[in-house]
Amino acid sequence: MVVNDEEQYSVWRSGKQIPTGWHGEGFTGTKDECLEHINEVWTDMRPRSVRNGDR
């Protein structure tokens, strides 16, 4: 899994180069396990800057 600076998550295949602006989240597992983890940790879908009133 990867996460960007706006705290938006994505499933990303291990070993595949992570795109600029994203970094490893630290959780690994099957696609279903990753989606379950995302569902648990990403409770507010708005980008961080919107949640914090930066925009």
C-alpha positions as CSV (number, residue, x, y, z in Angstrom):
1,M,0.0,0.0,0.0
2,V,1.0,3.6,-0.6
3,V,-0.1,6.9,0.8
4,N,0.5,10.4,-0.5
5,D,1.1,13.7,1.3
6,E,-2.6,14.4,1.3
7,E,-3.1,11.1,3.2
8,Q,-4.9,9.4,0.3
9,Y,-4.3,5.7,0.1
10,S,-3.8,3.2,-2.8
11,V,-3.1,-0.5,-3.2
12,W,0.3,-0.8,-4.8
13,R,2.0,-4.0,-5.9
14,S,5.2,-4.9,-3.9
15,G,8.4,-4.4,-5.9
16,K,6.8,-1.9,-8.3
17,Q,8.4,1.5,-8.3
18,I,6.4,4.0,-6.2
19,P,5.4,7.1,-8.1
20,T,6.7,10.5,-7.1
21,G,4.6,12.1,-4.3
22,W,3.7,8.7,-2.8
23,H,5.5,6.5,-0.2
24,G,5.0,3.1,1.4
25,E,2.4,3.0,4.1
26,G,4.0,0.1,5.9
27,F,1.1,-2.4,5.6
28,T,1.4,-5.3,3.2
29,G,-1.0,-8.1,2.5
30,T,-3.3,-9.5,-0.2
31,K,-5.4,-7.0,-2.2
32,D,-8.4,-7.8,0.0
33,E,-6.4,-7.3,3.2
34,C,-5.1,-4.0,1.9
35,L,-8.5,-2.8,1.0
36,E,-9.8,-3.8,4.4
37,H,-6.9,-1.9,6.1
38,I,-7.6,1.2,3.9
39,N,-11.3,1.0,4.9
40,E,-10.2,1.0,8.6
41,V,-7.7,3.8,8.5
42,W,-9.0,6.2,5.8
43,T,-12.2,7.3,7.5
44,D,-12.3,10.8,6.0
45,M,-11.9,10.7,2.2
46,R,-11.2,14.4,1.9
47,P,-7.6,15.3,1.2
48,R,-5.7,16.4,4.3
49,S,-5.4,20.0,3.0
50,V,-9.2,20.2,2.7
51,R,-9.7,18.6,6.2
52,N,-7.3,21.1,7.7
53,G,-8.8,24.1,5.9
54,D,-5.6,24.8,3.9
55,R,-7.6,25.2,0.7
